[in-house]
Amino acid sequence: MKQEISGGIMQHQYSLLENLLFPPTYLNEKKLKYKLKGKTVLITGASSGIGEKLAYLLADINLHLILVARTEEKLLAIKSEIERKAAKVSIFPADIRNKEEMEELLRFIHQMPDGLDIVVSNAGISIRRSINNSLDRYHDFTRTMAINYFAPVQLLLSVIPLLKKNQGQVINISTVNVLLIPIPYWAAYQASKSAFDTWFRSVAPELNAMGISTTSIYLPLVKTPMILPTPAYHRLPAMCPSHVAKIIGKSMYTERQKYMPWWLIFGQLASTIFRGIWELLTPSILRKRGKGH
């Protein structure tokens, strides 16, 4: 038996295990429409995966979507599809790691007559590579930090006054990895995601005091183009991007501070209790696999 989670142009059928790990999310569309009517929502990483599905989820609402991604052709296609419905769409093709392109984006946002109400920080990059194979690839670490940490920090520093004026919300799309013990081969990705998660949780009380809501969404593996370069992940349980879009949509009207899978608490507990054993045994396991050299 499989459960299908819809909410975008593509659908991913959940296996029995995935149904257990990722229970359905009920989205009150009436509350969502009431909350977002007339609002301006910025989504980074909007040309595929979670960002794309979220854009389609919000298409029937009378709001203004600002979609940011590197691929202009894909953004144009999404804009054309969505504007057949209720939402107004502005697209901004940009690599937010690039200083000039980021500055152009910020100028664009600040000239919006109604300001900004919600930022969904979704853009990111994932790299899986052993440290031995990274010795001459320092750029892997700089580019990962650039997109996963520096870019969202720069974006939020600029738009906080707009969000304060509109009593808005920031939603950070994070990963369960930042709350678990680090694992080999993912140093660049885990360090960069942890950096922004720590920054965001640190500033959250200050933002809340200004009237800006903050939401951290900790996700497990999600079936998006980002996991395609890692064949081993194709066989593992993964969330559907449309399901994640529902979770994000729900957080927009509940303003819940944190979402994480029900089972993550057990992973956190195990990370604490078995850290010593993990650190003792993992090098031996890697050596046996011939990947520790």
GUVOZA-952140 format. One line per 2 residues: number of its first residue (from 1); for each residue x negated, y, z negated of C-alpha. Coordinates in Angstrom, 2 decimals, always signed. Example, Ala and Ser with C-alpha at 12.3 -4.5 7.8 and 13.67 -1.06 7.14 Angstrom:
% GUVOZA-952140
1) -12.30,-4.50,-7.80 ~ -13.67,-1.06,-7.14;
This chain:
% GUVOZA-952140
1) +0.00,+0.00,+0.00 ~ -1.27,+3.42,+0.91;
3) -0.14,+6.91,+0.04 ~ -0.46,+9.66,+2.61;
5) -1.29,+13.17,+1.46 ~ -0.21,+15.76,+4.00;
7) -0.64,+19.49,+4.23 ~ -2.76,+20.14,+7.30;
9) -3.30,+19.08,+10.88 ~ -5.20,+15.94,+9.81;
11) -4.16,+13.31,+7.27 ~ -6.14,+10.81,+5.24;
13) -4.40,+7.72,+3.86 ~ -5.38,+6.84,+0.32;
15) -6.31,+3.29,-0.62 ~ -5.01,+1.73,-3.82;
17) -8.19,+2.74,-5.63 ~ -7.97,+6.30,-4.32;
19) -4.35,+6.51,-5.45 ~ -5.53,+5.62,-8.94;
21) -8.49,+8.00,-8.93 ~ -6.65,+10.91,-7.29;
23) -2.99,+10.98,-8.41 ~ -0.61,+13.14,-6.35;
25) -0.44,+16.85,-7.07 ~ +2.99,+18.44,-7.20;
27) +3.01,+21.83,-5.51 ~ +5.91,+24.16,-6.29;
29) +6.15,+25.93,-2.96 ~ +8.75,+28.41,-4.25;
31) +6.42,+29.57,-7.05 ~ +3.48,+29.72,-4.66;
33) +5.37,+31.88,-2.16 ~ +6.60,+34.19,-4.90;
35) +3.10,+34.57,-6.33 ~ +1.37,+35.22,-3.01;
37) +3.93,+37.30,-1.15 ~ +2.23,+40.41,+0.18;
39) -1.17,+39.39,-1.25 ~ -4.57,+39.28,+0.46;
41) -6.50,+36.01,+0.14 ~ -10.13,+35.57,+1.20;
43) -11.35,+32.05,+1.98 ~ -15.00,+31.31,+2.74;
45) -15.94,+28.17,+4.62 ~ -12.55,+28.37,+6.33;
47) -13.28,+26.73,+9.68 ~ -13.10,+23.10,+8.54;
49) -12.48,+20.77,+5.61 ~ -10.97,+22.22,+2.45;
51) -10.96,+25.83,+3.64 ~ -9.12,+24.99,+6.85;
53) -6.52,+22.89,+5.06 ~ -5.94,+25.63,+2.51;
55) -5.39,+28.16,+5.30 ~ -2.77,+25.91,+6.89;
57) -1.15,+25.31,+3.51 ~ -0.63,+29.06,+3.09;
59) +0.50,+29.64,+6.68 ~ +4.22,+29.82,+5.85;
61) +3.77,+32.59,+3.27 ~ +4.03,+36.29,+4.05;
63) +0.47,+37.15,+3.07 ~ -2.82,+38.26,+4.60;
65) -5.50,+35.63,+5.04 ~ -9.12,+36.64,+5.58;
67) -10.92,+33.60,+6.96 ~ -14.71,+33.57,+6.90;
69) -16.97,+30.98,+8.55 ~ -19.84,+30.74,+11.01;
71) -17.86,+29.24,+13.92 ~ -15.85,+31.93,+15.68;
73) -14.19,+29.55,+18.14 ~ -12.74,+27.45,+15.36;
75) -11.58,+30.51,+13.44 ~ -9.82,+31.81,+16.54;
77) -8.04,+28.49,+16.99 ~ -6.89,+28.47,+13.36;
79) -5.75,+32.09,+13.61 ~ -3.72,+31.33,+16.74;
81) -2.03,+28.38,+15.07 ~ -1.24,+30.11,+11.77;
83) +0.07,+33.33,+13.25 ~ +2.90,+31.38,+14.85;
85) +4.17,+31.20,+11.29 ~ +4.51,+33.84,+8.55;
87) +0.95,+34.68,+7.54 ~ -1.17,+37.45,+9.00;
89) -4.74,+36.37,+9.70 ~ -8.00,+38.29,+9.96;
91) -11.08,+36.30,+10.92 ~ -14.66,+37.27,+10.23;
93) -17.34,+35.08,+11.84 ~ -20.41,+35.32,+9.63;
95) -23.24,+33.33,+8.15 ~ -23.04,+34.69,+4.63;
97) -26.65,+33.69,+4.02 ~ -27.63,+36.43,+6.47;
99) -28.08,+39.81,+4.78 ~ -26.75,+41.90,+7.66;
101) -23.74,+39.67,+8.28 ~ -22.86,+39.62,+4.60;
103) -23.06,+43.41,+4.43 ~ -20.77,+43.67,+7.47;
105) -18.29,+41.33,+5.77 ~ -18.31,+43.39,+2.59;
107) -17.71,+46.60,+4.55 ~ -14.80,+44.89,+6.28;
109) -13.28,+43.79,+2.97 ~ -13.64,+47.21,+1.36;
111) -11.82,+48.95,+4.19 ~ -8.70,+46.77,+3.71;
113) -5.88,+49.18,+2.76 ~ -4.34,+46.84,+0.18;
115) -7.60,+45.66,-1.34 ~ -8.12,+42.04,-2.29;
117) -6.15,+39.71,-4.56 ~ -7.72,+36.25,-4.43;
119) -11.17,+34.97,-3.49 ~ -11.60,+31.26,-2.79;
121) -15.35,+30.60,-2.89 ~ -15.50,+27.45,-0.81;
123) -18.45,+27.77,+1.60 ~ -21.30,+25.43,+0.83;
125) -23.96,+23.09,+2.11 ~ -25.04,+19.65,+0.94;
127) -28.45,+18.03,+1.42 ~ -29.41,+14.47,+0.48;
129) -33.15,+13.93,+0.68 ~ -35.77,+12.33,-1.56;
131) -38.37,+14.59,-3.11 ~ -41.07,+12.63,-1.28;
133) -39.44,+13.57,+2.02 ~ -39.05,+17.18,+0.90;
135) -42.69,+18.04,+0.29 ~ -42.91,+20.10,+3.48;
137) -39.26,+21.24,+3.41 ~ -39.18,+24.07,+0.89;
139) -36.67,+25.73,+3.21 ~ -34.10,+23.08,+2.24;
141) -34.09,+24.53,-1.26 ~ -34.00,+28.17,-0.21;
143) -31.17,+27.71,+2.28 ~ -29.16,+25.63,-0.18;
145) -29.53,+28.25,-2.90 ~ -28.71,+30.96,-0.35;
147) -25.29,+29.55,+0.53 ~ -24.31,+27.83,-2.72;
149) -25.54,+30.46,-5.17 ~ -26.80,+33.80,-3.88;
151) -24.04,+34.34,-1.29 ~ -21.06,+33.89,-3.66;
153) -22.79,+35.97,-6.34 ~ -23.34,+38.82,-3.87;
155) -19.77,+38.56,-2.61 ~ -18.22,+38.66,-6.07;
157) -20.44,+41.47,-7.35 ~ -19.12,+43.60,-4.50;
159) -15.41,+42.72,-4.75 ~ -14.96,+42.65,-8.54;
161) -13.71,+46.28,-8.55 ~ -11.08,+45.36,-5.93;
163) -9.98,+42.31,-7.89 ~ -9.84,+44.33,-11.10;
165) -7.59,+46.92,-9.47 ~ -5.17,+44.23,-8.24;
167) -5.51,+41.96,-11.31 ~ -6.66,+39.25,-8.95;
169) -8.20,+35.81,-9.15 ~ -11.45,+34.02,-8.26;
171) -11.34,+30.31,-7.49 ~ -14.66,+28.48,-7.35;
173) -14.71,+25.18,-5.47 ~ -17.33,+23.26,-7.41;
175) -18.36,+19.62,-7.80 ~ -18.17,+17.04,-10.58;
177) -21.95,+16.65,-10.26 ~ -22.57,+19.86,-12.19;
179) -20.92,+18.29,-15.25 ~ -22.72,+14.95,-15.00;
181) -26.29,+13.74,-15.33 ~ -28.31,+14.64,-12.18;
183) -29.04,+11.83,-9.75 ~ -32.00,+11.28,-7.39;
185) -32.07,+12.64,-3.81 ~ -29.67,+15.51,-4.51;
187) -32.00,+17.99,-6.24 ~ -31.38,+20.90,-3.84;
189) -27.60,+20.52,-3.82 ~ -27.13,+19.84,-7.53;
191) -29.42,+22.68,-8.63 ~ -27.69,+25.23,-6.40;
193) -24.16,+24.20,-7.36 ~ -25.10,+24.11,-11.04;
195) -26.61,+27.59,-10.76 ~ -23.39,+29.15,-9.50;
197) -21.21,+27.13,-11.87 ~ -23.26,+28.41,-14.81;
199) -23.18,+31.98,-13.49 ~ -19.43,+31.82,-12.92;
201) -18.66,+30.36,-16.35 ~ -20.93,+32.97,-17.92;
203) -19.16,+35.93,-16.30 ~ -15.66,+34.42,-16.56;
205) -14.88,+35.89,-20.03 ~ -15.90,+39.34,-18.78;
207) -13.75,+38.96,-15.68 ~ -10.83,+37.72,-17.77;
209) -11.18,+40.79,-20.00 ~ -10.79,+42.93,-16.86;
211) -7.58,+41.11,-15.97 ~ -9.19,+38.90,-13.30;
213) -8.23,+35.23,-13.54 ~ -10.94,+32.63,-13.00;
215) -10.53,+29.02,-11.91 ~ -13.19,+26.34,-11.54;
217) -12.18,+23.30,-9.49 ~ -14.52,+20.35,-10.00;
219) -14.19,+17.91,-7.12 ~ -15.49,+14.41,-6.49;
221) -16.39,+13.26,-2.99 ~ -14.06,+14.86,-0.43;
223) -13.57,+13.55,+3.10 ~ -14.91,+16.57,+5.00;
225) -17.52,+17.07,+7.75 ~ -20.09,+17.81,+5.02;
227) -20.32,+14.12,+4.07 ~ -20.74,+12.82,+7.63;
229) -24.58,+12.87,+7.59 ~ -24.54,+10.40,+4.68;
231) -23.32,+7.01,+6.01 ~ -23.15,+5.45,+2.53;
233) -20.44,+7.94,+1.58 ~ -18.13,+6.80,+4.36;
235) -17.25,+3.68,+2.35 ~ -16.77,+5.38,-1.01;
237) -13.46,+6.66,-2.43 ~ -12.94,+10.26,-1.38;
239) -10.27,+12.90,-1.82 ~ -8.28,+14.17,+1.13;
241) -8.94,+17.86,+1.94 ~ -5.20,+18.45,+2.16;
243) -4.80,+17.11,-1.36 ~ -7.52,+19.48,-2.55;
245) -5.70,+22.34,-0.80 ~ -2.62,+21.56,-2.88;
247) -4.70,+21.67,-6.06 ~ -6.07,+25.07,-5.07;
249) -2.61,+26.30,-4.13 ~ -1.22,+25.20,-7.47;
251) -4.04,+27.00,-9.30 ~ -2.98,+30.22,-7.57;
253) +0.34,+30.38,-9.42 ~ -0.62,+28.56,-12.62;
255) -3.96,+30.43,-12.92 ~ -5.29,+27.38,-14.69;
257) -8.91,+27.92,-15.71 ~ -10.19,+24.46,-14.81;
259) -9.27,+21.43,-12.76 ~ -11.19,+18.18,-12.87;
261) -10.27,+14.53,-12.17 ~ -8.78,+12.68,-15.13;
263) -11.69,+10.25,-15.23 ~ -14.44,+12.87,-15.33;
265) -14.32,+13.09,-19.13 ~ -15.48,+9.47,-19.27;
267) -18.31,+10.25,-16.86 ~ -19.39,+13.16,-19.05;
269) -19.33,+10.95,-22.12 ~ -21.39,+8.29,-20.37;
271) -23.86,+10.94,-19.15 ~ -24.47,+11.93,-22.76;
273) -24.59,+8.49,-24.34 ~ -26.58,+6.69,-21.66;
275) -28.90,+9.47,-20.52 ~ -31.95,+7.89,-22.12;
277) -31.22,+4.49,-20.60 ~ -30.58,+6.08,-17.19;
279) -33.87,+7.97,-17.24 ~ -35.73,+4.85,-18.37;
281) -34.30,+2.45,-15.79 ~ -33.87,+4.62,-12.68;
283) -37.59,+4.86,-11.74 ~ -37.86,+1.06,-11.86;
285) -34.79,+0.68,-9.67 ~ -36.18,+3.14,-7.14;
287) -39.55,+1.37,-7.08 ~ -37.84,-1.96,-6.41;
289) -36.00,-0.41,-3.52 ~ -39.25,+0.88,-2.13;
291) -38.02,+4.48,-2.33 ~ -40.04,+5.71,-5.25;
293) -43.19,+6.35,-3.20;
